[in-house]
Every structure is written in structure tokens, then in C-alpha cells.
Amino acid sequence: MITLLLLTLFGDHMVLQRGQANPIWGWDRPQQAITLTVEGAARAPAAVHTTAGADGYWRLNCPELPAGGPYRLHIQGSTERVLEDVLVGDVWLASGQSNMEFSLQQARGAEAEIASANCPMIRVAKIPRATAQTPQDKVETSWLVCTPANAPTFTAVGYYFAREIQRDTRVPIGIIDSTWGGTRVEAWTSREALEPVMPTAGEELSQLATSEADLARLRAAYAASIAAWERKVFPIDTGIAPVAAAWRQASFDDHAWRTMPAPGSMQSHGFKANGAVWFRRTLDLPASWAGHDLTLNLGAIDDFDDTFFNGEPAGRTREDTPESYRVPRHYTVPGRLVHAGANVVAVRVFDHYGDGGLMGPAGSMFAESSAVLGSRLALTGDWRWEVEREIPLVSGVVFATQPQPPPGLAMPNSPTALYNAMIAPLVPYGLKGFIWYQGEANVAAHASYRDRFTAMIRDWRTRWGQGTLPFYFVQLASFTESPGWPYLREAQTQTLSEPATGMAVTMDIGEEHDIHPKNKHDVGSRLALLARAGAYGEKDVVATGPTVAGVEIAGGSARVHFQSARGLRTHDGTAAVLGFALAGADGVYHPAVARIDGETVVMTSPAVTAPRTVRYAWADYLAVNLENAAGLPAAPFRTDGL
């Protein structure tokens, strides 16, 4: 029986966009009368009426309501729906790949932030991962109020952005989180917008359609190619070495081992390699816990682990676990192994790429007894550690050789696939603007990124039909992977020619061997500054760091002039400015000796007597320290590309 249905984005706790009438839509019986009434306003607006079409689809506009709430919306059709606790404020769509998807519980400082996340004026709706070959009109989601219980799974960048905007505007903030890690910009763009800037889009979509009947064979062949590639580029865990055979035992004497605080990466505490590393910790358990099952909550462990309790296996997460580096570990220890007094947890971590270790966050690291409800013992703090097997650190450059899936298996990265399933159903929900963090997956094709990214921005604005909605995005942070990274950053910078756009520079907060920097606070805050200066029109907000305005070459030196350079300084207080390079007529770049002079930087290089061009922060990963008085970093640039 057909009854009244709403797009699930319209539900309890939702946020509607202030300053406008907001479209609300759904489905019911053909020709069914639909009525919307609103409770909670000082002056109740008149009821709104419409009629479902022959296909059952209906749409109406909720009258403009004052910011705040809560309001109650009654929608009457063949049945009635009542939407409770509806707020009116500003709604932002947060999208992109894994660094926008990255949850608050994984970010630096998560424990304290989550504990204080009683922010009922902030609500988040998470759009589930989905793909489609044609635009869809439905999506399953719900709005969550920001509480310590809900906040851990929020997009960290979106949360920090919302927190800053809400504190500044004092109105409710809604974040629609539509993200998928490892995805390309063309997957987020409609076919109509993409085909003019991607000549192969139509061919790829045709291949995708014809490959559906052959998915089993394609999947098996691709799995085999990925397995072969991983065996070639990543170190293989050959099992526990004889030297470490006794390290799992409670009786083993580990007092000669070093200590390391958890959570945190091994590489940030002096281990400049990959390989197998053991962590041990003694737990002093009360008598009331003895003989009862115990749960070890260890947070995320990067990449794989074998965990032991009093010498016996407690749990393991191996190579076949998708995204194992971010999976929280929850291992149950049988009561027969749990006794009063000293108990030993031993965790063997195998880290096959980048940073690794007991990564937390802190709030997810604790032991919990089934004997006493709510009884917990923190597992943060110092653990003893020792290296079983050391392997040279694997660089991100290996991903340039990763086999690409055939179109039939590449749905998350197929042209239009994510637009169709994760963006199209949201149109035209009332928005204030967009925030975006993506680009890593497009580095190999950086030459086409500006056109495709620009096409996506224009496409979304056109689809929403709310004018030139603000669009703020994050430039890729430092990360050691490939020479293509600075060129992708350059393409992002070039996109600023589009109106009402802004770019948050993050060269200063990247992590050399981790594509997912844990400092998401500064990312969200910098996006918020862009919004405050642009979307909200605050005149006294400094929203960008120094950007190149011009270069003077005189003799053997170069002088770079900057915009937004008031209070130009180095963030570490040193006189030397890092990250500049000079080239002469031969085009070969050499590190420059640079110093600040007012709002300019003057530099020379003993290897370049007659400089022609300048580059700044032009590498995938490079230590930089130039910023303005607002603490915002200088943007990368090169003059040879101008």
C-alpha cells in the first residue's frame, strides 16, 4: 500500500537553511493532496499545499522561518509525518575523499574534544556509501545531534568547521557528510558536466554497463593482480621470529625495553622504519574482575596485529581486513585467563607502510570487565616496546604502481558514480555552501584536475539553483609520495579563479609518511575562516596566508612580494625561511637561503649566481615555516609556470 514517504534527509533533528523557503519533497499516491504546517514559530506561517504527480512525486517549499527553533513540521498526505526538533540555521555539504571522511575519533586531541562535544546546535547527517550508473532520487540517512556519544563518528574536518561557525554565528549548523575515501573528482560529477572535460567518460560508462555480466571473473582477476602487487611493494609478515617467541608470555621480563606513550605512531617516537614491533603493558586488575570476561578495546592499530593476554591469543586483525589501519580493535578475553593483580597484554604490530602503531584515539583505548557495569581501566599512557623485525620505511611512491581496477570494479571511481548515488538525491536541499577535501586520488592525472574540479563546482551550483553557493576546499597537505603532488596543488590554486571559492593551505600540517594528517582542527578552522570572510562577510577576518604577488630579480638575488603578508614571520621563530628554491637559465633548482624583509622574502643560492625563477614548497613533502601574523601558512607556488 502506497503511503506518504519523505526523502530521509527530512527527519527529526534536521537543520533547514535560514533566510529562504526550503524545498521539501517525497512520494505518495498519485494526485494525493499534501499539506505542510509548522509549529513553534512566534507567528505561525500559513499552511502550504501541493498535489502529488502521476508518478507520486511531490515537492513544496517550507516557508522561511527565523533562525533557531525547535520547530515541529506536520506533513499530511495519505498518512501524516511529524518532524520533531527541527532547527533553522546554516547547512553545509561536506564532501570529498578520506581526509574529509576521517572521523573525529581518529583525529589528534579526540578524547578531550569528544568529551566536551555537547553542542546541540550542531547536527550531522551521514550519507552512506553507494554507487549508481544513473542519478538516484532516494538516500537513507538521519540527523544526529552533536553529543559525546554521537561525535566520535562525525567527519573531523566538518565537526571543527561547524564548531567554529556555530560559535561565531550563534545559529544552528547542519553538516551533510557525503564522502568516500580514495575517490576521484570525476566520480562526484554529473555526466552532462563531465563529458566536455573528460573525453573518455562516455566510453568508460559504456564499458561499465557491458561489464556487469562478467563481474565475477573481473573481481577474481583484479584481486589476484592486487595481491601480486602487494607482495612486490610491501614487506610481508613472515610470522613471529625466534627471538620474539617468548615476548607474548606474562612471565617475560620486559624491563629493559623502552617506553612509548599510546596512542601515537612509532615513527613519531624514534622508530624510522616499518616492520614488526611488540608492545607490552601490565594491568593491575581488582579481585572483582577475576574470572569474568574482559574486553580489550585497543583503538585502531596500524596496520595488522596479534594480541595476547597472559600469553594466550586474545585476537588478531590480518592483511585481509579492509582498511585495517583504521579499524578499532575489540577483543574479548575469556574469564579463565583473567585474575586479580598483575595481568599482561602483549600486542605484536606489523606495520607494512607509512606510520604505524597503537593509533587510538585515546578514548577508545580501555579494558572493560563484564563483571561490573561501566567498569573501565584506561590503556593509554606508557607501553613498553621492542623491535622484532625492522624493514626500511616504505614510501608513498609505491602507490603510483598500484594496478587500476577495470571499470566494472571501479564503481566508486567511475565517472558520475558518486554524483548519481550520493549527491543527486540531495538536490535541491537548502544549503549555505560546500566544503571539500579531495585530490589525492587525482594526483596521477593532475594535468586534467583543474578542468574537472571546476566542472564539478559549476555543476553542483547549477543543480542546486541557489546562485553562486560558496565553495571552500582544502589544498593537499605534505606527504611523501610522488612528484605529482605539487602540480595537483597548483591545479587546486588555479581553481580559485572561480567566483566565491577559497582554499585552505595545509602544507604545514602534513605528515611525511601518513596521507591522513591527524591535525584536523586546523583544517576545519581554516575552512571556517574562509567562510567567515566570504560567505558571512566579516571584514576583519584574515582568512588566507601569504600568496605570491610578484618576484623581483636583481643581480644574484630574488625578492618575493606577497599578499596577505601582514606580520610575515616564521612559525618556529627562526630567521631562516625554509622551502624556497632558485633556478638559473638551466632550469635546475637549488635550495635558497631566504630571509624575511618586511612583507617580502629575499633569497640567494650559492649554486645559482643569476637566478631566473623561484619555487616555494614545491615538493610532495617539504618542511616549511613561512606564515603571516594570523598563523596561516604561505601557499606553494612556482614562477616558471606563470
Steps between C-alpha positions, in 0.01 A plus 500: 500500500641838398530746787669831560880480467764768550858510388670380820702821515173653623472361850523570871785733608560630147631848428334717235675788328415842642412799284298309242202275437629141507395232253363181657403203286392140499252251354141398557202373304453663159296821527512487881458838670800591720491764775783640712441688824760634743486526880740692721525834320394816681271565206389175343541512120209406281464137403660401169321273254599298195385189314701189415555443129401200295819326613431581866780756532421822681694805607416813693683784670506533875449873572804697613536465877705704749837349594480282808220270604411236578212473256259216433400431140177315420474353151160355419441279200345154487657473846664756726866554586607724787860622499620587849779727627558675167747790514561782254853625440768434240554171317831404338566201277837342589635271231816346355717203580658351812641813661148646513353160593762466780309475828542714809592194708808451279620860521761651726357611835186293445448390860468851646303629202248216509455532876399866458289452186168602655399718208125453434508784247721285274342209310655261248338280235728228361426383145584128470746384236321404179558500124263514205518521122207742480387785730303377799223675692520325838760465772490352851624725779401672824611805696710457815522765769857578605557324834799312644323179399447603137801721429769226467373396156452854365726623222780667696549783250125555480466499879777756558363716218148487645624569852683815392212627287242428769703680766534799268144523365311360801256327264448125446739334256420191298767292324401255227796258480518339155851352476686193376873437546729449202261649245563721199333830419338367184300250705332794678398678177193452280531355151380821337767708674778244469493400134624839366814479718548121496485360147519140623207530741242364258722208402569410865131511583422273204768255609358504849153414376621211284727352768228426754448144374871425542552637851600171664789443259607865514493497879715187525751626245531838667536346847785286367673803346469702822633208707799466267565874515485504880745210521735698278487845664413434865700298752341167583447385856691174530368429847645531849880473491677260740647794690146612592349161579482572873384863477132404524543329836396670824819375664728670247717774654454814287661753736787564258258608228440866418168671573272678256176689574183377335320595292756614248706379208826316547667724242420812704687345793827412333425186295589610146408177328222250442484143624389299802495670840371368834319703765449371855310633798420363845144547625432493873146363518273500807375175650147576379623457139658159556335215314281727288527573129696813420492710184818660369414814308824600334381759250639490148828315442703576189525267310449143636525341843509187712388570856566276801372504858713320760671317215183374332358633168231762558441617142659582168440723200679387186583611146163403358315754717391799287652828623646317799699809602181677605298211645448526880607180676257340745628166632323289765717320753334195662457518875723197558804718403407796720625508857545756775825694505751514215383399150703561186377621161744447212428638153711409198455772236606445141529834321552455127477861381525858631436575866371226726441388856227533763321792335200540730328738546553515874130475580480161328786341698376327815438162660146429612372224727171316456486468879426863586290713267695804385828391659795606287877513517676744266756351261651836407839612624834322494544157344828315483612424146765310309577441134474144374570569133602828340426575133597817309214748502269453202428829320171609352656495153409130479137592438591637158543137390175370649287313242188690406173308509307445177191720467274218616669497840582867532152625574608740779741654248291464186388825340174626658461199737509697826318800361218270395465324836629745762444852359204490260254380769590803716412759234354759569513482883556855626869575554727780612794355304750217448826390665723254314818300570615284211773471241732223616331252265550734202873566542597265217273699265576844642509664156124452465405582858433872464249447219324210672491662843368825349235304307388333823471831689296656220290185470404493867416869506283461192320197641419673828373809326578725798739729316874494549511296820833543684743216438801464731757225461819367656829496313689172535726479805862388495549128445788303350361327194580632152617807305142551383378642831616862452339506156168385645528775762565745216185382322306555821640854525400572140142405586482812718421689179143375553290753693418447869769238552773479763789265573634395839876440477629208708866455395602562861290226663570200274667184627790371294391136489127523570256614235247571778638782720353475849478878549148555372434788740704747295348375175145560621595833657663625180193407297292686759715811457438489125126473563500781754682733262304394192159346565443702817669823388709566813733782403759463776573130448835397352408185310808420290873478548759671283456448124750604237433841344819546299873432480790739442833368373799725563851376449547178690191527723124471472237686700150353531208733573190358670137578555345436843847532649442728796733395780696265274699260717621145547282284722803362685649845564819435305653751259540245222198453274468142381366366174628742234702396196660693213587402142705669234483471123556125522171452690669294774374595846723533805402576862505871576615686809200718576415769754201722572519869412177675598224333299744350252749215502850550357707201395821386338663170422874439471423256217299756298690820422242632250154390616211494254215327685385422854311212658354472847385181674527321166518136601269226615638540853718791612563671833368859479461773761379823334175649630328829572406648837172307496700176503388401149764336279630629169364327192730301269586659166742497209584787265617274216137402446370858484 
